[in-house]
Amino acid sequence: MPKAYSKINIYDQIASNKRKTWIFLILFVLFIVLVGYVFGMAMSDDALGPMGVFGVIAIFFGIMGYFFSGNMVMAVSRAKQIKKEDNPELFRVVENMSIAAGIPQPKVYIIDDSAPNAFAAGRDPKHAMVAVTTGLLDKLERTELEGVIAHEISHIRNYDVKLMSLVAILAGTVALLSDIFLRWTFWGGGRRRSKSDGGGQLQLIMFVVAIALALLAPLIAVIIKMEISRKREYLADASGAMLTRYPEGLARALEKISLDKEPLEAANKATAHMYIINPLKEFKGSPRGWFSGMFQTHPPVEERIAALRAM
């Protein structure tokens, strides 16, 4: 059952979601520091030494991905950039929502797929892109399309695309550090260190803790990443409703997209979190436990619709 929502102020919801997102981001950074410290202590008496180089390498590749991620996502999604004369109505909607948001108009892409969906990409408002499927254009009314575009423009204006790129870098760093430590252990690094240190009890405890953390850290990083992603969806819903001044348009669009049973062939697990509705379908009314919910890229659509209609 969706949560019960009383009438709330859009600005209050935006402020609340921003605050919660930054709290999770700070916890994410602290978690990475803890992971690096424990791994470093297990590998050497100088906790910063062994992991520092690998951390720099991980961040370097993450930053490279950050700068080129937009074009890569569009290529993977088989999205084609269009000009105004190709679809004047879509261009007008994107232009109007961009003006309302006070940002430069992003590049517009279309994905030739009958499943209705949309997403935004790019590292900031000056390098942003919006992609919609042909199914979205065919199946939504004008006010519903405006709601979807306003949601995606809000992702750009709120720097969600930049934030989620940063979160992806952090999650990738955790996964890389864990992989390096497990490989070091597999090739006998732990045994060599134990012999050289005389097998001290503290060192053994730290090594066991590091092994457990190496196995659990990537999972925890994914959970934090998904939680931030869900918060940004609520924020984009509220911000989009503020742009159109018509929350019902986005609410109806979310209903139509979530109930459409056509699969989006261009989507995959790596890009699913970017779409307005998870394209790896979660159908309305499907069972969802608290544990499985932690790994979902989007909040339950029923709760998003209820929040919009409470505005």
VOKOL-796066 format. One record per residue: z, x, y of N, C-alpha, C in turn. Coordinates in steps of 0.05 Angstrom, whole numbers, padded with zeros to 5 digits, always signed. Example, Ala and Ser with C-alpha at 12.3 -4.5 7.8 and 13.67 -1.06 7.14 Angstrom:
+00156+00264-00114+00156+00246-00090+00156+00264-00066+00142+00257-00045+00143+00273-00021+00157+00258+00001
//
This chain:
+00000+00017-00024+00000+00000+00000+00000+00017+00025-00016+00010+00045-00016+00026+00070+00010+00022+00085+00017+00042+00101+00042+00040+00116+00039+00018+00137+00062+00007+00145+00062-00013+00166+00063+00002+00193+00045-00005+00211+00044+00008+00237+00050-00013+00259+00067-00006+00277+00071-00022+00301+00051-00012+00322+00048-00028+00343+00030-00019+00364+00041+00007+00377+00024+00027+00378+00033+00053+00388+00013+00062+00410+00023+00080+00427+00007+00092+00448-00011+00114+00436-00036+00114+00443-00055+00134+00432-00046+00162+00440-00036+00165+00464-00028+00191+00473-00004+00201+00457+00014+00183+00450+00038+00190+00434+00029+00201+00406+00009+00187+00394+00000+00196+00368-00014+00223+00370-00030+00227+00391-00043+00253+00394-00023+00275+00397-00003+00271+00414+00018+00291+00419+00033+00297+00393+00040+00276+00377+00055+00279+00352+00039+00295+00332+00013+00289+00329-00003+00304+00310-00008+00333+00318-00011+00338+00344-00014+00365+00353+00011+00381+00347+00034+00369+00352+00060+00383+00348+00063+00390+00318+00058+00370+00301+00061+00375+00272+00042+00396+00262+00017+00396+00273-00003+00415+00264+00006+00443+00270+00015+00448+00294+00023+00475+00302+00048+00484+00287+00066+00465+00280+00089+00472+00264+00080+00483+00237+00061+00469+00224+00051+00477+00198+00036+00504+00201+00021+00508+00223+00007+00533+00226+00026+00557+00229+00048+00553+00244+00068+00574+00247+00081+00580+00220+00087+00559+00205+00099+00563+00178+00079+00578+00160+00053+00573+00163+00032+00586+00148+00033+00616+00153+00033+00623+00179+00034+00652+00186+00058+00666+00175+00082+00653+00178+00107+00664+00168+00106+00667+00138+00093+00648+00124+00090+00650+00095+00073+00674+00087+00052+00680+00102+00035+00703+00096+00051+00729+00101+00067+00730+00122+00084+00753+00127+00103+00758+00103+00115+00736+00093+00133+00738+00070+00118+00748+00046+00095+00737+00040+00079+00745+00017+00072+00775+00018+00062+00783+00041+00055+00812+00045+00079+00830+00042+00102+00821+00052+00126+00838+00050+00136+00841+00021+00137+00819+00006+00146+00819-00021+00127+00836-00038+00101+00832-00035+00082+00848-00050+00084+00878-00043+00088+00884-00018+00090+00911-00009+00115+00924-00021+00138+00910-00021+00163+00921-00032+00160+00926-00062+00145+00908-00076+00141+00912-00105+00123+00935-00111+00105+00942-00093+00086+00963-00098+00095+00990-00087+00112+00990-00066+00120+01015-00053+00145+01010-00037+00160+01031-00032+00183+01029-00015+00176+01022+00014+00151+01028+00022+00141+01021+00048+00125+00995+00045+00138+00973+00052+00126+00946+00047+00100+00943+00062+00097+00956+00085+00073+00952+00101+00049+00968+00092+00055+00991+00078+00034+01009+00071+00012+00998+00053+00019+00990+00027-00001+00982+00008-00017+00957+00017-00004+00938+00029-00017+00913+00035-00031+00913+00063-00023+00931+00080-00034+00931+00107-00065+00934+00107-00075+00953+00092-00104+00958+00091-00119+00934+00081-00108+00923+00059-00122+00900+00047-00120+00875+00065-00098+00872+00079-00096+00850+00098-00116+00852+00120-00121+00877+00130-00141+00881+00151-00169+00875+00141-00174+00883+00116-00200+00877+00104-00205+00847+00101-00184+00833+00092-00186+00804+00088-00191+00790+00115-00176+00798+00135-00180+00786+00162-00207+00792+00173-00217+00816+00168-00244+00824+00178-00265+00805+00166-00265+00802+00140-00285+00784+00127-00281+00755+00136-00256+00747+00140-00251+00720+00150-00262+00716+00177-00260+00735+00195-00270+00733+00222-00301+00732+00221-00313+00747+00204-00342+00746+00201-00351+00719+00193-00336+00707+00174-00342+00680+00165-00338+00660+00187-00318+00665+00204-00312+00647+00226-00335+00645+00246-00347+00668+00252-00369+00668+00272-00395+00656+00261-00399+00658+00235-00425+00648+00224-00421+00624+00206-00397+00612+00205-00392+00590+00187-00408+00565+00193-00412+00559+00219-00427+00535+00226-00455+00535+00215-00470+00556+00219-00497+00557+00209-00498+00557+00178-00478+00570+00166-00476+00571+00137-00472+00543+00126-00453+00528+00138-00447+00501+00128-00471+00483+00131-00485+00485+00153-00509+00469+00157-00530+00475+00136-00533+00501+00129-00553+00508+00109-00545+00498+00082-00520+00501+00075-00510+00492+00049-00513+00461+00047-00508+00447+00069-00509+00418+00069-00538+00407+00071-00557+00425+00073-00585+00418+00076-00590+00400+00101-00576+00407+00122-00578+00393+00147-00601+00405+00164-00617+00388+00176-00639+00396+00193-00634+00389+00222-00637+00409+00240-00633+00404+00268-00656+00387+00279-00649+00368+00296-00669+00350+00307-00669+00352+00338-00691+00342+00350-00693+00340+00379-00690+00311+00387-00687+00307+00413-00682+00280+00423-00703+00260+00416-00728+00269+00416-00750+00251+00409-00750+00243+00380-00736+00258+00363-00735+00251+00335-00717+00227+00329-00696+00224+00345-00678+00201+00342-00664+00197+00369-00677+00183+00388-00666+00179+00415-00639+00165+00415-00635+00145+00397-00610+00130+00397-00587+00148+00389-00590+00164+00368-00568+00181+00359-00562+00202+00381-00583+00212+00394-00579+00232+00415-00564+00220+00439-00570+00194+00446-00556+00181+00468-00526+00178+00461-00521+00171+00436-00492+00167+00429-00478+00194+00430-00490+00215+00419-00477+00241+00420-00473+00250+00449-00494+00245+00466-00493+00253+00494-00471+00238+00509-00469+00212+00504-00449+00196+00518-00420+00204+00510-00416+00208+00484-00390+00216+00475-00382+00244+00485-00402+00261+00487-00396+00288+00497-00388+00287+00526-00402+00270+00542-00395+00267+00570-00367+00256+00573-00361+00236+00557-00334+00223+00558-00313+00244+00551-00319+00262+00532-00299+00282+00524-00299+00306+00543-00319+00308+00560-00320+00331+00579-00327+00357+00566-00345+00357+00546-00353+00381+00532-00384+00383+00532-00395+00407+00528-00424+00408+00526-00434+00393+00501-00458+00382+00503-00469+00367+00481-00475+00386+00457-00464+00380+00434-00469+00397+00411-00497+00393+00400-00506+00412+00384-00531+00409+00370-00529+00386+00350-00551+00372+00345-00550+00349+00328-00567+00355+00303-00555+00348+00280-00568+00353+00254-00568+00327+00238-00588+00324+00221-00589+00301+00203-00592+00311+00174-00576+00299+00156-00578+00305+00127-00592+00281+00114-00614+00287+00100-00629+00266+00087-00615+00258+00062-00597+00239+00065-00581+00229+00042-00572+00201+00048-00575+00183+00028-00568+00154+00033-00539+00148+00034-00521+00167+00026-00493+00163+00028-00484+00166+00057-00469+00147+00069-00461+00149+00097-00438+00169+00101-00442+00188+00118-00420+00207+00124-00429+00224+00148-00410+00241+00158-00415+00258+00181-00394+00279+00183-00401+00301+00197-00381+00323+00201-00389+00339+00226-00370+00354+00236-00375+00373+00258-00369+00401+00249-00383+00420+00261-00379+00448+00254-00382+00465+00279-00377+00491+00276-00378+00509+00299-00351+00520+00307-00351+00542+00322-00325+00554+00328-00312+00545+00354-00327+00532+00372-00316+00521+00396-00336+00502+00409-00329+00488+00430-00347+00468+00442-00374+00479+00451-00375+00505+00458-00401+00517+00466-00419+00524+00443-00408+00525+00419-00424+00532+00395-00419+00511+00373-00421+00486+00381-00415+00464+00363-00439+00450+00352-00436+00436+00330-00457+00422+00317-00446+00396+00305-00461+00375+00305-00454+00350+00293-00476+00342+00273-00468+00335+00249-00487+00327+00229-00481+00299+00218-00501+00283+00215-00497+00256+00204-00518+00252+00182-00512+00235+00163-00532+00229+00142-00550+00206+00150-00573+00205+00138-00591+00182+00143-00578+00156+00134-00561+00158+00114-00547+00134+00105-00528+00123+00126-00515+00141+00141-00497+00132+00163-00513+00117+00184-00536+00128+00191-00553+00115+00212-00563+00088+00203-00569+00086+00177-00580+00061+00166-00559+00039+00163-00534+00047+00157-00515+00027+00148-00494+00019+00168-00492+00034+00191-00472+00028+00211-00484+00014+00235-00469-00004+00247-00477-00016+00272-00472+00004+00295-00482-00002+00319-00480+00016+00341-00451+00023+00348-00433+00003+00349-00405+00009+00357-00391+00026+00335-00399+00022+00310-00388+00037+00288-00398+00066+00289-00424+00070+00295-00435+00096+00298-00421+00111+00321-00416+00097+00343-00402+00109+00365-00374+00118+00357-00361+00102+00341-00334+00110+00332-00335+00135+00315-00354+00138+00297-00357+00162+00281-00363+00186+00298-00383+00183+00316-00390+00206+00333-00367+00214+00351-00352+00195+00361-00329+00201+00378-00308+00216+00362-00304+00209+00336-00286+00223+00318-00295+00252+00316-00320+00257+00311-00330+00284+00307-00330+00300+00334-00336+00287+00356-00334+00300+00382-00305+00308+00388-00287+00291+00379-00258+00297+00383-00250+00322+00367-00261+00325+00343-00255+00349+00327-00264+00374+00343-00287+00372+00357-00297+00394+00373-00279+00399+00397-00274+00377+00412-00258+00379+00437-00230+00389+00431-00218+00380+00409-00191+00388+00402-00190+00416+00389-00213+00429+00386-00215+00455+00374-00206+00455+00344-00210+00432+00332-00203+00430+00303-00221+00448+00287-00247+00450+00295-00265+00467+00279-00255+00496+00281-00245+00504+00304-00234+00532+00307-00208+00535+00291-00191+00515+00293-00165+00516+00279-00169+00517+00249-00187+00500+00239-00190+00500+00210-00204+00525+00200-00221+00538+00217-00232+00564+00209-00210+00584+00207-00191+00584+00226-00168+00602+00225-00151+00597+00201-00146+00571+00195-00130+00564+00171-00144+00574+00146-00171+00571+00145-00186+00580+00121-00183+00610+00118-00183+00625+00141-00179+00654+00140-00152+00660+00129-00131+00646+00138-00104+00651+00129-00102+00645+00099-00113+00623+00090-00112+00616+00062-00127+00636+00045-00150+00645+00055-00165+00666+00041-00150+00692+00039-00135+00699+00060-00119+00723+00060-00098+00722+00039-00084+00699+00037-00064+00696+00016-00076+00700-00012-00099+00687-00016-00112+00688-00043-00120+00717-00049-00130+00731-00029-00139+00759-00033-00115+00777-00038-00094+00774-00023-00070+00791-00028-00059+00786-00056-00058+00761-00064-00048+00755-00091-00065+00767-00112-00092+00765-00108-00110+00776-00128-00108+00806-00130-00105+00819-00107-00102+00849-00107-00077+00857-00122-00055+00843-00116-00030+00850-00129-00031+00845-00159-00043+00823-00168-00045+00817-00197-00062+00838-00211-00084+00846-00198-00101+00867-00209-00086+00894-00211-00071+00900-00190-00055+00925-00190-00035+00924-00213-00023+00901-00218-00004+00898-00240-00018+00900-00267-00042+00887-00269-00057+00887-00295-00065+00916-00303-00071+00932-00283-00079+00960-00289-00056+00979-00290-00032+00968-00293-00009+00985-00299+00006+00995-00275+00001+00985-00251+00014+00994-00227+00044+00990-00228+00053+00967-00239+00081+00961-00241+00095+00980-00260+00083+00987-00282+00095+01006-00301+00098+01034-00289+00077+01043-00275+00078+01069-00263+00100+01071-00242+00102+01049-00226+00123+01049-00205+00150+01048-00217+00154+01033-00239+00180+01031-00252+00189+01058-00262+00170+01073-00274+00177+01099-00285+00184+01119-00263+00168+01118-00241+00173+01137-00219+00199+01131-00205+00208+01106-00204+00232+01098-00190+00257+01098-00208+00252+01103-00234+00274+01102-00253+00282+01074-00261+00265+01054-00255+00270+01027-00265+00295+01015-00253+00299+01017-00227+00322+01005-00213+00323+00975-00216+00346+00964-00216+00349+00935-00220+00337+00920-00197+00342+00929-00172+00331+00915-00149+00300+00916-00149+00289+00939-00157+00260+00941-00158+00249+00922-00179+00263+00919-00202+00254+00901-00223+00254+00872-00213+00276+00865-00200+00278+00837-00189+00256+00832-00169+00251+00851-00152+00230+00848-00132+00203+00845-00145+00198+00860-00167+00173+00859-00180+00169+00832-00194+00190+00821-00206+00188+00794-00219+00183+00773-00197+00197+00775-00175+00192+00755-00153+00164+00757-00143+00153+00782-00141+00126+00786-00131+00106+00773-00151+00110+00776-00177+00092+00764-00196+00092+00734-00193+00115+00722-00191+00117+00693-00188+00103+00684-00162+00107+00699-00141+00095+00692-00115+00065+00696-00116+00055+00716-00130+00026+00720-00133+00013+00696-00147+00027+00684-00166+00016+00661-00180+00018+00636-00164+00040+00633-00148+00044+00608-00133+00033+00608-00105+00031+00632-00093+00023+00633-00064-00004+00620-00058-00025+00625-00074-00050+00612-00068-00048+00581-00069-00032+00571-00087-00028+00542-00090-00013+00531-00065+00008+00546-00056+00023+00538-00032+00005+00539-00008-00012+00559-00006-00030+00562+00017-00050+00538+00018-00060+00530-00005-00078+00507-00006-00064+00482+00004-00039+00478-00005-00023+00454+00003-00020+00454+00033-00013+00477+00045-00009+00478+00074-00035+00472+00088-00057+00484+00078-00083+00480+00090-00091+00450+00089-00086+00437+00067-00093+00409+00064-00076+00392+00083-00051+00399+00086-00033+00384+00104-00043+00385+00132-00050+00409+00141-00061+00412+00168-00087+00397+00171-00104+00397+00151-00129+00382+00152-00124+00353+00155-00105+00342+00140-00099+00313+00142-00088+00306+00170-00071+00323+00182-00061+00318+00208-00083+00317+00229-00103+00335+00226-00125+00336+00245-00143+00312+00242-00144+00300+00219-00160+00275+00216-00147+00252+00232-00120+00250+00229-00106+00229+00245-00110+00234+00275-00109+00259+00283-00112+00266+00311-00140+00259+00321-00161+00266+00305-00188+00259+00313-00193+00229+00314-00180+00214+00296-00182+00185+00297-00171+00174+00323-00147+00184+00330-00135+00175+00355-00151+00183+00380-00160+00208+00380-00176+00219+00402-00202+00204+00405-00215+00198+00381-00240+00184+00382-00237+00156+00392-00215+00143+00385-00210+00116+00395-00206+00116+00425-00194+00138+00435-00189+00141+00464-00216+00144+00478-00236+00157+00466-00262+00161+00479-00277+00135+00481-00278+00120+00459-00293+00095+00459-00278+00071+00471-00252+00073+00472-00234+00051+00480-00238+00027+00462-00247+00032+00437-00252+00011+00418-00245+00021+00390-00219+00022+00383-00211+00032+00356-00223+00016+00333-00229-00009+00337-00240-00026+00316-00267-00015+00306-00283-00004+00323-00309+00007+00315-00306+00029+00294-00288+00047+00299-00283+00069+00280-00270+00058+00255-00251+00039+00258-00238+00027+00234-00259+00014+00216-00277-00001+00227-00298-00014+00210-00316+00007+00197-00322+00028+00212-00339+00050+00201-00325+00063+00177-00299+00068+00180-00285+00081+00158-00285+00062+00133-00282+00036+00138-00283+00017+00115-00310+00019+00101-00331+00018+00116-00358+00018+00104-00363+00044+00089-00356+00067+00101-00362+00093+00089-00345+00096+00063-00320+00088+00064-00302+00092+00041-00310+00074+00017-00322+00050+00023-00329+00031+00002-00357+00036-00009-00373+00053+00005-00400+00059-00005-00398+00077-00030-00411+00069-00051-00409+00083-00076-00430+00104-00081-00448+00108-00063-00469+00129-00067-00457+00157-00062-00461+00175-00081-00451+00202-00078-00467+00218-00058-00453+00235-00043-00467+00253-00024-00474+00279-00039-00499+00282-00046-00508+00304-00063-00504+00331-00051-00505+00333-00024-00503+00359-00011-00475+00369-00008-00455+00352-00014-00427+00359-00011-00416+00375-00035-00396+00391-00030-00382+00405-00051-00353+00409-00043-00337+00421-00060-00308+00424-00054-00303+00442-00030-00321+00461-00025-00318+00479-00002-00322+00465+00025-00339+00445+00025-00345+00431+00051-00334+00403+00053-00321+00393+00032-00312+00365+00031-00292+00359+00054-00275+00379+00061-00255+00374+00081-00267+00369+00109-00292+00377+00113-00304+00375+00140-00314+00347+00146-00319+00330+00126-00331+00304+00130-00310+00284+00140-00320+00263+00153-00301+00243+00163-00287+00228+00141-00300+00224+00118-00288+00213+00094-00295+00233+00071-00276+00238+00054-00281+00257+00032-00306+00247+00016-00328+00263+00016-00352+00255+00002-00349+00256-00028-00329+00270-00038-00323+00270-00067-00305+00246-00072-00316+00224-00075-00305+00198-00069-00277+00193-00079-00260+00182-00060-00235+00170-00066-00238+00141-00059-00240+00123-00078-00246+00096-00072-00221+00081-00063-00225+00063-00045-00203+00047-00034-00188+00033-00056-00162+00035-00056-00145+00022-00076-00141+00039-00101-00153+00063-00103-00149+00081-00126-00120+00092-00125-00108+00096-00149-00081+00106-00150-00079+00134-00138-00057+00140-00124-00053+00166-00111-00024+00172-00110-00015+00191-00127+00013+00199-00127+00019+00219-00105+00045+00224-00101+00053+00242-00080+00044+00270-00085+00043+00278-00111+00035+00306-00118+00005+00309-00114-00011+00291-00124-00040+00293-00120-00047+00290-00091-00031+00274-00076-00036+00271-00048-00034+00297-00032-00018+00316-00041-00015+00341-00027-00041+00358-00027-00059+00352-00047-00083+00368-00049-00107+00353-00038-00103+00330-00025-00125+00315-00014-00132+00326+00014-00158+00327+00020-00168+00337+00045-00164+00317+00068-00163+00291+00061-00161+00270+00081-00137+00252+00075-00126+00239+00096-00105+00219+00091-00117+00195+00077-00101+00178+00065-00112+00153+00053-00127+00137+00074-00151+00128+00068-00167+00114+00088-00153+00088+00097-00137+00075+00080-00123+00051+00087-00103+00056+00110-00090+00080+00108-00070+00087+00129-00084+00094+00155-00107+00107+00154-00122+00113+00178-00131+00087+00192-00141+00068+00176-00151+00043+00187-00127+00027+00200-00104+00027+00186-00081+00013+00196-00071+00025+00222-00072+00052+00224-00064+00065+00249-00082+00059+00271-00108+00058+00266-00128+00051+00287-00124+00022+00297-00119+00004+00278-00116-00024+00286-00089-00030+00299-00070-00010+00298-00044-00013+00311-00045-00003+00340-00068+00009+00348-00070+00020+00375-00075-00001+00396
//
